[in-house]
Amino acid sequence: MSEGAVSGSRHVIVAGDLELLLRPVRPDDKRRLASAFERLSPETRYRRFFAPLERLSGQDLRYLTEVDHHDHEAIAAVNPENGAIVGVARYVRSDDPSEAEVAVVVGDPWQGHGVATELLRQLVGRAREEGIDHFVALVMSENEEALELFRHIAPGGSRTRRSASGHTELVMALPEPDRIGESSLGRALRAAAGGLRINPWSILRERIRRES
């Protein structure tokens, strides 16, 4: 693993021989992010956004790329061969400054190759640097199957609670970077890739409207 030329970036090897560049998302990533979204399969889009979303609006792209890298951090996994974004992990700090909402999206051809784990490792490191010690994921409260799955896969220090907006929140302590895969966070997000519906797009859209 070698350090990238850009501050906060690094090269990683996934699935044995696939090289990716992990770096902070930049304002000039709007076109790359829009293209990455359009390459997602309908199944992946629905699993992540809970809606048959066709494209990201200009307002969406501004919110998702013009981040302050303090209260809102986003890390992109980039294919160095063509500059395409293949995955993004982000956190957005909550009202409690020690907590942040977390989400990870990985393009279909790259799923199952360890990309999400590497993105989370980088994101957890950044969160710790910014004084965050818990990640929070949102679940639609009526999704009892998902909540029961979470209770099964993430026992111990993780917990659920009701948010002010009436949604259920999964609260997970940040693991050590080298223990992402076996942590509650890693298990929950792998479950999300398999159908545990967390962080509905409708909730993120509410945040975008409030902050625009």
Biotite code that builds the C-alpha atoms (Angstrom):
import biotite.structure as struc

atoms = struc.array([
    struc.Atom([0.000, 0.000, 0.000], chain_id="A", res_id=1, res_name="MET", atom_name="CA", element="C"),
    struc.Atom([1.556, 3.316, -1.035], chain_id="A", res_id=2, res_name="SER", atom_name="CA", element="C"),
    struc.Atom([0.554, 6.861, -0.210], chain_id="A", res_id=3, res_name="GLU", atom_name="CA", element="C"),
    struc.Atom([-1.069, 8.851, -2.996], chain_id="A", res_id=4, res_name="GLY", atom_name="CA", element="C"),
    struc.Atom([0.219, 12.168, -4.232], chain_id="A", res_id=5, res_name="ALA", atom_name="CA", element="C"),
    struc.Atom([-2.900, 13.990, -3.097], chain_id="A", res_id=6, res_name="VAL", atom_name="CA", element="C"),
    struc.Atom([-3.241, 14.733, 0.618], chain_id="A", res_id=7, res_name="SER", atom_name="CA", element="C"),
    struc.Atom([-5.518, 12.170, 2.251], chain_id="A", res_id=8, res_name="GLY", atom_name="CA", element="C"),
    struc.Atom([-5.292, 9.735, -0.676], chain_id="A", res_id=9, res_name="SER", atom_name="CA", element="C"),
    struc.Atom([-3.795, 6.262, -0.847], chain_id="A", res_id=10, res_name="ARG", atom_name="CA", element="C"),
    struc.Atom([-3.623, 3.313, -3.200], chain_id="A", res_id=11, res_name="HIS", atom_name="CA", element="C"),
    struc.Atom([-5.080, -0.007, -2.061], chain_id="A", res_id=12, res_name="VAL", atom_name="CA", element="C"),
    struc.Atom([-5.166, -3.498, -3.517], chain_id="A", res_id=13, res_name="ILE", atom_name="CA", element="C"),
    struc.Atom([-8.491, -5.345, -3.295], chain_id="A", res_id=14, res_name="VAL", atom_name="CA", element="C"),
    struc.Atom([-9.438, -8.901, -4.280], chain_id="A", res_id=15, res_name="ALA", atom_name="CA", element="C"),
    struc.Atom([-5.750, -9.814, -4.581], chain_id="A", res_id=16, res_name="GLY", atom_name="CA", element="C"),
    struc.Atom([-4.743, -7.749, -7.602], chain_id="A", res_id=17, res_name="ASP", atom_name="CA", element="C"),
    struc.Atom([-7.215, -4.910, -8.230], chain_id="A", res_id=18, res_name="LEU", atom_name="CA", element="C"),
    struc.Atom([-5.727, -1.475, -7.545], chain_id="A", res_id=19, res_name="GLU", atom_name="CA", element="C"),
    struc.Atom([-7.868, 1.480, -6.482], chain_id="A", res_id=20, res_name="LEU", atom_name="CA", element="C"),
    struc.Atom([-7.129, 5.026, -5.389], chain_id="A", res_id=21, res_name="LEU", atom_name="CA", element="C"),
    struc.Atom([-8.990, 6.201, -2.278], chain_id="A", res_id=22, res_name="LEU", atom_name="CA", element="C"),
    struc.Atom([-9.224, 9.986, -2.053], chain_id="A", res_id=23, res_name="ARG", atom_name="CA", element="C"),
    struc.Atom([-11.523, 12.721, -0.732], chain_id="A", res_id=24, res_name="PRO", atom_name="CA", element="C"),
    struc.Atom([-14.478, 13.621, -2.937], chain_id="A", res_id=25, res_name="VAL", atom_name="CA", element="C"),
    struc.Atom([-13.991, 16.998, -4.667], chain_id="A", res_id=26, res_name="ARG", atom_name="CA", element="C"),
    struc.Atom([-16.395, 19.583, -6.147], chain_id="A", res_id=27, res_name="PRO", atom_name="CA", element="C"),
    struc.Atom([-15.171, 18.651, -9.632], chain_id="A", res_id=28, res_name="ASP", atom_name="CA", element="C"),
    struc.Atom([-16.397, 15.072, -9.112], chain_id="A", res_id=29, res_name="ASP", atom_name="CA", element="C"),
    struc.Atom([-19.991, 15.936, -10.056], chain_id="A", res_id=30, res_name="LYS", atom_name="CA", element="C"),
    struc.Atom([-19.763, 14.396, -13.535], chain_id="A", res_id=31, res_name="ARG", atom_name="CA", element="C"),
    struc.Atom([-17.908, 11.325, -12.243], chain_id="A", res_id=32, res_name="ARG", atom_name="CA", element="C"),
    struc.Atom([-20.421, 10.817, -9.437], chain_id="A", res_id=33, res_name="LEU", atom_name="CA", element="C"),
    struc.Atom([-23.384, 11.221, -11.792], chain_id="A", res_id=34, res_name="ALA", atom_name="CA", element="C"),
    struc.Atom([-21.836, 8.650, -14.143], chain_id="A", res_id=35, res_name="SER", atom_name="CA", element="C"),
    struc.Atom([-21.175, 6.262, -11.257], chain_id="A", res_id=36, res_name="ALA", atom_name="CA", element="C"),
    struc.Atom([-24.807, 6.557, -10.191], chain_id="A", res_id=37, res_name="PHE", atom_name="CA", element="C"),
    struc.Atom([-26.069, 5.895, -13.708], chain_id="A", res_id=38, res_name="GLU", atom_name="CA", element="C"),
    struc.Atom([-23.948, 2.716, -13.863], chain_id="A", res_id=39, res_name="ARG", atom_name="CA", element="C"),
    struc.Atom([-25.616, 1.248, -10.767], chain_id="A", res_id=40, res_name="LEU", atom_name="CA", element="C"),
    struc.Atom([-28.063, -1.552, -11.452], chain_id="A", res_id=41, res_name="SER", atom_name="CA", element="C"),
    struc.Atom([-31.743, -0.916, -10.662], chain_id="A", res_id=42, res_name="PRO", atom_name="CA", element="C"),
    struc.Atom([-31.394, -3.368, -7.754], chain_id="A", res_id=43, res_name="GLU", atom_name="CA", element="C"),
    struc.Atom([-28.441, -1.515, -6.222], chain_id="A", res_id=44, res_name="THR", atom_name="CA", element="C"),
    struc.Atom([-30.149, 1.850, -6.688], chain_id="A", res_id=45, res_name="ARG", atom_name="CA", element="C"),
    struc.Atom([-33.289, 0.664, -4.965], chain_id="A", res_id=46, res_name="TYR", atom_name="CA", element="C"),
    struc.Atom([-31.351, -1.040, -2.157], chain_id="A", res_id=47, res_name="ARG", atom_name="CA", element="C"),
    struc.Atom([-29.470, 2.199, -1.484], chain_id="A", res_id=48, res_name="ARG", atom_name="CA", element="C"),
    struc.Atom([-32.092, 4.848, -2.252], chain_id="A", res_id=49, res_name="PHE", atom_name="CA", element="C"),
    struc.Atom([-35.404, 2.969, -1.696], chain_id="A", res_id=50, res_name="PHE", atom_name="CA", element="C"),
    struc.Atom([-36.826, 4.581, -4.811], chain_id="A", res_id=51, res_name="ALA", atom_name="CA", element="C"),
    struc.Atom([-36.682, 4.097, -8.604], chain_id="A", res_id=52, res_name="PRO", atom_name="CA", element="C"),
    struc.Atom([-34.353, 7.089, -8.907], chain_id="A", res_id=53, res_name="LEU", atom_name="CA", element="C"),
    struc.Atom([-33.193, 7.691, -12.496], chain_id="A", res_id=54, res_name="GLU", atom_name="CA", element="C"),
    struc.Atom([-30.558, 10.373, -11.949], chain_id="A", res_id=55, res_name="ARG", atom_name="CA", element="C"),
    struc.Atom([-29.130, 12.763, -9.388], chain_id="A", res_id=56, res_name="LEU", atom_name="CA", element="C"),
    struc.Atom([-30.226, 16.396, -9.652], chain_id="A", res_id=57, res_name="SER", atom_name="CA", element="C"),
    struc.Atom([-27.832, 19.339, -9.687], chain_id="A", res_id=58, res_name="GLY", atom_name="CA", element="C"),
    struc.Atom([-28.852, 20.066, -6.096], chain_id="A", res_id=59, res_name="GLN", atom_name="CA", element="C"),
    struc.Atom([-28.099, 16.465, -5.111], chain_id="A", res_id=60, res_name="ASP", atom_name="CA", element="C"),
    struc.Atom([-24.682, 16.569, -6.768], chain_id="A", res_id=61, res_name="LEU", atom_name="CA", element="C"),
    struc.Atom([-23.736, 19.841, -5.105], chain_id="A", res_id=62, res_name="ARG", atom_name="CA", element="C"),
    struc.Atom([-24.574, 18.434, -1.683], chain_id="A", res_id=63, res_name="TYR", atom_name="CA", element="C"),
    struc.Atom([-22.758, 15.156, -2.352], chain_id="A", res_id=64, res_name="LEU", atom_name="CA", element="C"),
    struc.Atom([-19.545, 16.706, -3.742], chain_id="A", res_id=65, res_name="THR", atom_name="CA", element="C"),
    struc.Atom([-19.164, 20.133, -2.115], chain_id="A", res_id=66, res_name="GLU", atom_name="CA", element="C"),
    struc.Atom([-18.328, 18.783, 1.336], chain_id="A", res_id=67, res_name="VAL", atom_name="CA", element="C"),
    struc.Atom([-16.371, 20.536, 4.089], chain_id="A", res_id=68, res_name="ASP", atom_name="CA", element="C"),
    struc.Atom([-14.311, 17.425, 5.057], chain_id="A", res_id=69, res_name="HIS", atom_name="CA", element="C"),
    struc.Atom([-15.067, 18.150, 8.713], chain_id="A", res_id=70, res_name="HIS", atom_name="CA", element="C"),
    struc.Atom([-18.761, 17.805, 9.493], chain_id="A", res_id=71, res_name="ASP", atom_name="CA", element="C"),
    struc.Atom([-19.365, 16.131, 6.128], chain_id="A", res_id=72, res_name="HIS", atom_name="CA", element="C"),
    struc.Atom([-16.706, 13.786, 4.755], chain_id="A", res_id=73, res_name="GLU", atom_name="CA", element="C"),
    struc.Atom([-16.848, 11.699, 1.590], chain_id="A", res_id=74, res_name="ALA", atom_name="CA", element="C"),
    struc.Atom([-14.200, 9.274, 0.336], chain_id="A", res_id=75, res_name="ILE", atom_name="CA", element="C"),
    struc.Atom([-14.214, 8.012, -3.264], chain_id="A", res_id=76, res_name="ALA", atom_name="CA", element="C"),
    struc.Atom([-12.740, 4.775, -4.567], chain_id="A", res_id=77, res_name="ALA", atom_name="CA", element="C"),
    struc.Atom([-11.378, 5.593, -8.032], chain_id="A", res_id=78, res_name="VAL", atom_name="CA", element="C"),
    struc.Atom([-10.262, 3.230, -10.784], chain_id="A", res_id=79, res_name="ASN", atom_name="CA", element="C"),
    struc.Atom([-6.809, 4.665, -11.660], chain_id="A", res_id=80, res_name="PRO", atom_name="CA", element="C"),
    struc.Atom([-7.019, 3.242, -15.175], chain_id="A", res_id=81, res_name="GLU", atom_name="CA", element="C"),
    struc.Atom([-9.872, 5.520, -16.256], chain_id="A", res_id=82, res_name="ASN", atom_name="CA", element="C"),
    struc.Atom([-10.575, 7.887, -13.338], chain_id="A", res_id=83, res_name="GLY", atom_name="CA", element="C"),
    struc.Atom([-14.071, 6.461, -12.796], chain_id="A", res_id=84, res_name="ALA", atom_name="CA", element="C"),
    struc.Atom([-15.570, 6.467, -9.304], chain_id="A", res_id=85, res_name="ILE", atom_name="CA", element="C"),
    struc.Atom([-16.508, 2.912, -8.307], chain_id="A", res_id=86, res_name="VAL", atom_name="CA", element="C"),
    struc.Atom([-17.618, 3.536, -4.714], chain_id="A", res_id=87, res_name="GLY", atom_name="CA", element="C"),
    struc.Atom([-18.168, 6.254, -2.104], chain_id="A", res_id=88, res_name="VAL", atom_name="CA", element="C"),
    struc.Atom([-18.309, 6.207, 1.680], chain_id="A", res_id=89, res_name="ALA", atom_name="CA", element="C"),
    struc.Atom([-19.474, 9.270, 3.597], chain_id="A", res_id=90, res_name="ARG", atom_name="CA", element="C"),
    struc.Atom([-20.407, 10.509, 7.012], chain_id="A", res_id=91, res_name="TYR", atom_name="CA", element="C"),
    struc.Atom([-22.464, 13.550, 7.988], chain_id="A", res_id=92, res_name="VAL", atom_name="CA", element="C"),
    struc.Atom([-22.096, 14.751, 11.573], chain_id="A", res_id=93, res_name="ARG", atom_name="CA", element="C"),
    struc.Atom([-25.255, 14.595, 13.689], chain_id="A", res_id=94, res_name="SER", atom_name="CA", element="C"),
    struc.Atom([-26.548, 17.128, 16.207], chain_id="A", res_id=95, res_name="ASP", atom_name="CA", element="C"),
    struc.Atom([-24.441, 15.245, 18.746], chain_id="A", res_id=96, res_name="ASP", atom_name="CA", element="C"),
    struc.Atom([-20.927, 16.182, 17.525], chain_id="A", res_id=97, res_name="PRO", atom_name="CA", element="C"),
    struc.Atom([-19.524, 12.803, 18.555], chain_id="A", res_id=98, res_name="SER", atom_name="CA", element="C"),
    struc.Atom([-21.871, 10.973, 16.143], chain_id="A", res_id=99, res_name="GLU", atom_name="CA", element="C"),
    struc.Atom([-22.301, 10.929, 12.368], chain_id="A", res_id=100, res_name="ALA", atom_name="CA", element="C"),
    struc.Atom([-24.653, 9.284, 9.878], chain_id="A", res_id=101, res_name="GLU", atom_name="CA", element="C"),
    struc.Atom([-22.810, 6.828, 7.619], chain_id="A", res_id=102, res_name="VAL", atom_name="CA", element="C"),
    struc.Atom([-23.463, 5.402, 4.153], chain_id="A", res_id=103, res_name="ALA", atom_name="CA", element="C"),
    struc.Atom([-21.477, 3.361, 1.617], chain_id="A", res_id=104, res_name="VAL", atom_name="CA", element="C"),
    struc.Atom([-22.302, 2.671, -2.040], chain_id="A", res_id=105, res_name="VAL", atom_name="CA", element="C"),
    struc.Atom([-20.181, 0.432, -4.302], chain_id="A", res_id=106, res_name="VAL", atom_name="CA", element="C"),
    struc.Atom([-20.776, -0.126, -8.022], chain_id="A", res_id=107, res_name="GLY", atom_name="CA", element="C"),
    struc.Atom([-22.082, -3.562, -8.998], chain_id="A", res_id=108, res_name="ASP", atom_name="CA", element="C"),
    struc.Atom([-18.936, -4.961, -10.719], chain_id="A", res_id=109, res_name="PRO", atom_name="CA", element="C"),
    struc.Atom([-16.856, -4.054, -7.660], chain_id="A", res_id=110, res_name="TRP", atom_name="CA", element="C"),
    struc.Atom([-19.136, -5.481, -4.988], chain_id="A", res_id=111, res_name="GLN", atom_name="CA", element="C"),
    struc.Atom([-17.743, -8.409, -3.003], chain_id="A", res_id=112, res_name="GLY", atom_name="CA", element="C"),
    struc.Atom([-14.112, -7.417, -3.596], chain_id="A", res_id=113, res_name="HIS", atom_name="CA", element="C"),
    struc.Atom([-13.429, -5.625, -0.305], chain_id="A", res_id=114, res_name="GLY", atom_name="CA", element="C"),
    struc.Atom([-13.973, -2.103, -1.670], chain_id="A", res_id=115, res_name="VAL", atom_name="CA", element="C"),
    struc.Atom([-16.516, -1.177, 1.030], chain_id="A", res_id=116, res_name="ALA", atom_name="CA", element="C"),
    struc.Atom([-14.159, -2.393, 3.766], chain_id="A", res_id=117, res_name="THR", atom_name="CA", element="C"),
    struc.Atom([-11.294, -0.254, 2.469], chain_id="A", res_id=118, res_name="GLU", atom_name="CA", element="C"),
    struc.Atom([-13.575, 2.772, 2.126], chain_id="A", res_id=119, res_name="LEU", atom_name="CA", element="C"),
    struc.Atom([-14.831, 2.282, 5.678], chain_id="A", res_id=120, res_name="LEU", atom_name="CA", element="C"),
    struc.Atom([-11.285, 1.930, 7.001], chain_id="A", res_id=121, res_name="ARG", atom_name="CA", element="C"),
    struc.Atom([-10.410, 5.308, 5.488], chain_id="A", res_id=122, res_name="GLN", atom_name="CA", element="C"),
    struc.Atom([-13.671, 6.898, 6.646], chain_id="A", res_id=123, res_name="LEU", atom_name="CA", element="C"),
    struc.Atom([-13.311, 5.631, 10.216], chain_id="A", res_id=124, res_name="VAL", atom_name="CA", element="C"),
    struc.Atom([-9.822, 7.110, 10.372], chain_id="A", res_id=125, res_name="GLY", atom_name="CA", element="C"),
    struc.Atom([-11.106, 10.487, 9.220], chain_id="A", res_id=126, res_name="ARG", atom_name="CA", element="C"),
    struc.Atom([-14.028, 10.353, 11.657], chain_id="A", res_id=127, res_name="ALA", atom_name="CA", element="C"),
    struc.Atom([-11.681, 9.694, 14.575], chain_id="A", res_id=128, res_name="ARG", atom_name="CA", element="C"),
    struc.Atom([-9.520, 12.638, 13.526], chain_id="A", res_id=129, res_name="GLU", atom_name="CA", element="C"),
    struc.Atom([-12.622, 14.850, 13.619], chain_id="A", res_id=130, res_name="GLU", atom_name="CA", element="C"),
    struc.Atom([-13.724, 13.735, 17.097], chain_id="A", res_id=131, res_name="GLY", atom_name="CA", element="C"),
    struc.Atom([-16.449, 11.293, 16.037], chain_id="A", res_id=132, res_name="ILE", atom_name="CA", element="C"),
    struc.Atom([-16.714, 7.997, 17.928], chain_id="A", res_id=133, res_name="ASP", atom_name="CA", element="C"),
    struc.Atom([-20.055, 6.546, 16.761], chain_id="A", res_id=134, res_name="HIS", atom_name="CA", element="C"),
    struc.Atom([-21.633, 6.046, 13.351], chain_id="A", res_id=135, res_name="PHE", atom_name="CA", element="C"),
    struc.Atom([-25.420, 6.108, 13.020], chain_id="A", res_id=136, res_name="VAL", atom_name="CA", element="C"),
    struc.Atom([-27.490, 4.430, 10.304], chain_id="A", res_id=137, res_name="ALA", atom_name="CA", element="C"),
    struc.Atom([-31.196, 5.095, 9.803], chain_id="A", res_id=138, res_name="LEU", atom_name="CA", element="C"),
    struc.Atom([-33.823, 2.401, 9.270], chain_id="A", res_id=139, res_name="VAL", atom_name="CA", element="C"),
    struc.Atom([-37.469, 2.885, 8.390], chain_id="A", res_id=140, res_name="MET", atom_name="CA", element="C"),
    struc.Atom([-39.193, 2.097, 11.684], chain_id="A", res_id=141, res_name="SER", atom_name="CA", element="C"),
    struc.Atom([-41.730, -0.232, 10.086], chain_id="A", res_id=142, res_name="GLU", atom_name="CA", element="C"),
    struc.Atom([-38.909, -2.431, 8.766], chain_id="A", res_id=143, res_name="ASN", atom_name="CA", element="C"),
    struc.Atom([-39.057, -4.915, 11.646], chain_id="A", res_id=144, res_name="GLU", atom_name="CA", element="C"),
    struc.Atom([-37.215, -7.593, 9.681], chain_id="A", res_id=145, res_name="GLU", atom_name="CA", element="C"),
    struc.Atom([-34.229, -5.296, 9.226], chain_id="A", res_id=146, res_name="ALA", atom_name="CA", element="C"),
    struc.Atom([-34.246, -4.286, 12.885], chain_id="A", res_id=147, res_name="LEU", atom_name="CA", element="C"),
    struc.Atom([-34.302, -7.915, 14.027], chain_id="A", res_id=148, res_name="GLU", atom_name="CA", element="C"),
    struc.Atom([-31.441, -8.690, 11.640], chain_id="A", res_id=149, res_name="LEU", atom_name="CA", element="C"),
    struc.Atom([-29.426, -5.809, 13.073], chain_id="A", res_id=150, res_name="PHE", atom_name="CA", element="C"),
    struc.Atom([-29.993, -6.994, 16.637], chain_id="A", res_id=151, res_name="ARG", atom_name="CA", element="C"),
    struc.Atom([-28.731, -10.416, 15.592], chain_id="A", res_id=152, res_name="HIS", atom_name="CA", element="C"),
    struc.Atom([-25.611, -9.324, 13.696], chain_id="A", res_id=153, res_name="ILE", atom_name="CA", element="C"),
    struc.Atom([-24.572, -6.413, 15.899], chain_id="A", res_id=154, res_name="ALA", atom_name="CA", element="C"),
    struc.Atom([-24.889, -7.367, 19.561], chain_id="A", res_id=155, res_name="PRO", atom_name="CA", element="C"),
    struc.Atom([-22.903, -5.889, 22.427], chain_id="A", res_id=156, res_name="GLY", atom_name="CA", element="C"),
    struc.Atom([-21.994, -2.213, 22.213], chain_id="A", res_id=157, res_name="GLY", atom_name="CA", element="C"),
    struc.Atom([-24.388, -1.398, 19.377], chain_id="A", res_id=158, res_name="SER", atom_name="CA", element="C"),
    struc.Atom([-27.927, -0.252, 20.064], chain_id="A", res_id=159, res_name="ARG", atom_name="CA", element="C"),
    struc.Atom([-31.086, 1.081, 18.489], chain_id="A", res_id=160, res_name="THR", atom_name="CA", element="C"),
    struc.Atom([-33.020, 4.231, 19.378], chain_id="A", res_id=161, res_name="ARG", atom_name="CA", element="C"),
    struc.Atom([-35.832, 6.378, 18.052], chain_id="A", res_id=162, res_name="ARG", atom_name="CA", element="C"),
    struc.Atom([-34.845, 9.625, 16.323], chain_id="A", res_id=163, res_name="SER", atom_name="CA", element="C"),
    struc.Atom([-36.653, 12.943, 16.723], chain_id="A", res_id=164, res_name="ALA", atom_name="CA", element="C"),
    struc.Atom([-38.100, 12.433, 13.218], chain_id="A", res_id=165, res_name="SER", atom_name="CA", element="C"),
    struc.Atom([-39.625, 9.110, 14.279], chain_id="A", res_id=166, res_name="GLY", atom_name="CA", element="C"),
    struc.Atom([-37.165, 6.843, 12.459], chain_id="A", res_id=167, res_name="HIS", atom_name="CA", element="C"),
    struc.Atom([-35.117, 4.111, 14.106], chain_id="A", res_id=168, res_name="THR", atom_name="CA", element="C"),
    struc.Atom([-31.379, 4.689, 14.363], chain_id="A", res_id=169, res_name="GLU", atom_name="CA", element="C"),
    struc.Atom([-28.696, 2.010, 14.574], chain_id="A", res_id=170, res_name="LEU", atom_name="CA", element="C"),
    struc.Atom([-25.846, 3.360, 16.731], chain_id="A", res_id=171, res_name="VAL", atom_name="CA", element="C"),
    struc.Atom([-22.450, 1.685, 16.259], chain_id="A", res_id=172, res_name="MET", atom_name="CA", element="C"),
    struc.Atom([-19.170, 2.443, 18.020], chain_id="A", res_id=173, res_name="ALA", atom_name="CA", element="C"),
    struc.Atom([-16.277, 3.054, 15.621], chain_id="A", res_id=174, res_name="LEU", atom_name="CA", element="C"),
    struc.Atom([-14.031, -0.012, 15.451], chain_id="A", res_id=175, res_name="PRO", atom_name="CA", element="C"),
    struc.Atom([-10.270, 0.003, 15.166], chain_id="A", res_id=176, res_name="GLU", atom_name="CA", element="C"),
    struc.Atom([-9.397, 0.420, 11.466], chain_id="A", res_id=177, res_name="PRO", atom_name="CA", element="C"),
    struc.Atom([-7.870, -3.072, 11.243], chain_id="A", res_id=178, res_name="ASP", atom_name="CA", element="C"),
    struc.Atom([-11.042, -4.661, 12.651], chain_id="A", res_id=179, res_name="ARG", atom_name="CA", element="C"),
    struc.Atom([-13.615, -3.169, 10.281], chain_id="A", res_id=180, res_name="ILE", atom_name="CA", element="C"),
    struc.Atom([-14.631, -6.487, 8.765], chain_id="A", res_id=181, res_name="GLY", atom_name="CA", element="C"),
    struc.Atom([-15.526, -8.183, 12.051], chain_id="A", res_id=182, res_name="GLU", atom_name="CA", element="C"),
    struc.Atom([-17.110, -5.108, 13.657], chain_id="A", res_id=183, res_name="SER", atom_name="CA", element="C"),
    struc.Atom([-20.799, -4.302, 14.110], chain_id="A", res_id=184, res_name="SER", atom_name="CA", element="C"),
    struc.Atom([-20.328, -1.547, 11.519], chain_id="A", res_id=185, res_name="LEU", atom_name="CA", element="C"),
    struc.Atom([-18.853, -3.911, 8.952], chain_id="A", res_id=186, res_name="GLY", atom_name="CA", element="C"),
    struc.Atom([-21.520, -6.563, 9.529], chain_id="A", res_id=187, res_name="ARG", atom_name="CA", element="C"),
    struc.Atom([-24.356, -4.041, 9.356], chain_id="A", res_id=188, res_name="ALA", atom_name="CA", element="C"),
    struc.Atom([-23.152, -2.550, 6.087], chain_id="A", res_id=189, res_name="LEU", atom_name="CA", element="C"),
    struc.Atom([-22.574, -5.974, 4.559], chain_id="A", res_id=190, res_name="ARG", atom_name="CA", element="C"),
    struc.Atom([-26.133, -6.805, 5.574], chain_id="A", res_id=191, res_name="ALA", atom_name="CA", element="C"),
    struc.Atom([-27.237, -3.571, 3.889], chain_id="A", res_id=192, res_name="ALA", atom_name="CA", element="C"),
    struc.Atom([-25.623, -4.787, 0.678], chain_id="A", res_id=193, res_name="ALA", atom_name="CA", element="C"),
    struc.Atom([-27.682, -7.951, 1.074], chain_id="A", res_id=194, res_name="GLY", atom_name="CA", element="C"),
    struc.Atom([-30.989, -6.207, 1.687], chain_id="A", res_id=195, res_name="GLY", atom_name="CA", element="C"),
    struc.Atom([-30.925, -4.537, 5.125], chain_id="A", res_id=196, res_name="LEU", atom_name="CA", element="C"),
    struc.Atom([-32.368, -1.174, 4.102], chain_id="A", res_id=197, res_name="ARG", atom_name="CA", element="C"),
    struc.Atom([-30.539, 1.581, 5.934], chain_id="A", res_id=198, res_name="ILE", atom_name="CA", element="C"),
    struc.Atom([-30.232, 5.330, 5.368], chain_id="A", res_id=199, res_name="ASN", atom_name="CA", element="C"),
    struc.Atom([-33.253, 5.855, 3.098], chain_id="A", res_id=200, res_name="PRO", atom_name="CA", element="C"),
    struc.Atom([-32.664, 8.395, 0.315], chain_id="A", res_id=201, res_name="TRP", atom_name="CA", element="C"),
    struc.Atom([-35.853, 10.201, 1.321], chain_id="A", res_id=202, res_name="SER", atom_name="CA", element="C"),
    struc.Atom([-34.201, 11.102, 4.639], chain_id="A", res_id=203, res_name="ILE", atom_name="CA", element="C"),
    struc.Atom([-31.021, 12.311, 2.943], chain_id="A", res_id=204, res_name="LEU", atom_name="CA", element="C"),
    struc.Atom([-33.135, 14.339, 0.516], chain_id="A", res_id=205, res_name="ARG", atom_name="CA", element="C"),
    struc.Atom([-34.756, 16.075, 3.500], chain_id="A", res_id=206, res_name="GLU", atom_name="CA", element="C"),
    struc.Atom([-31.291, 17.050, 4.719], chain_id="A", res_id=207, res_name="ARG", atom_name="CA", element="C"),
    struc.Atom([-30.318, 18.324, 1.260], chain_id="A", res_id=208, res_name="ILE", atom_name="CA", element="C"),
    struc.Atom([-33.421, 20.515, 1.104], chain_id="A", res_id=209, res_name="ARG", atom_name="CA", element="C"),
    struc.Atom([-32.775, 21.901, 4.602], chain_id="A", res_id=210, res_name="ARG", atom_name="CA", element="C"),
    struc.Atom([-29.148, 22.758, 3.918], chain_id="A", res_id=211, res_name="GLU", atom_name="CA", element="C"),
    struc.Atom([-29.483, 24.128, 0.379], chain_id="A", res_id=212, res_name="SER", atom_name="CA", element="C"),
])
